[in-house]
């Protein structure tokens, strides 16, 4: 069983904001999103963001 990603561990409201930002940026700008999350106190890599985006782009 795979371990949960750092994104799965984010509070629901932050994940909702992240999804809105992914939509706004057309599922790009992972470096900026990583910095944006860091400013909020969360460490999420660009790779994790890309994997999340690929899985949730619908």
ChimeraX attribute file (.defattr): number of C-alpha atoms within 10 A of each C-alpha:
attribute: neighborCount
match mode: 1-to-1
recipient: residues
	/A:1	3
	/A:2	4
	/A:3	6
	/A:4	8
	/A:5	13
	/A:6	13
	/A:7	18
	/A:8	11
	/A:9	11
	/A:10	16
	/A:11	9
	/A:12	11
	/A:13	9
	/A:14	15
	/A:15	14
	/A:16	12
	/A:17	12
	/A:18	20
	/A:19	17
	/A:20	13
	/A:21	16
	/A:22	20
	/A:23	13
	/A:24	10
	/A:25	13
	/A:26	11
	/A:27	18
	/A:28	15
	/A:29	14
	/A:30	19
	/A:31	14
	/A:32	12
	/A:33	19
	/A:34	20
	/A:35	16
	/A:36	16
	/A:37	17
	/A:38	13
	/A:39	10
	/A:40	10
	/A:41	9
	/A:42	16
	/A:43	15
	/A:44	20
	/A:45	17
	/A:46	16
	/A:47	12
	/A:48	15
	/A:49	23
	/A:50	16
	/A:51	11
	/A:52	17
	/A:53	19
	/A:54	11
	/A:55	9
	/A:56	11
	/A:57	11
	/A:58	5
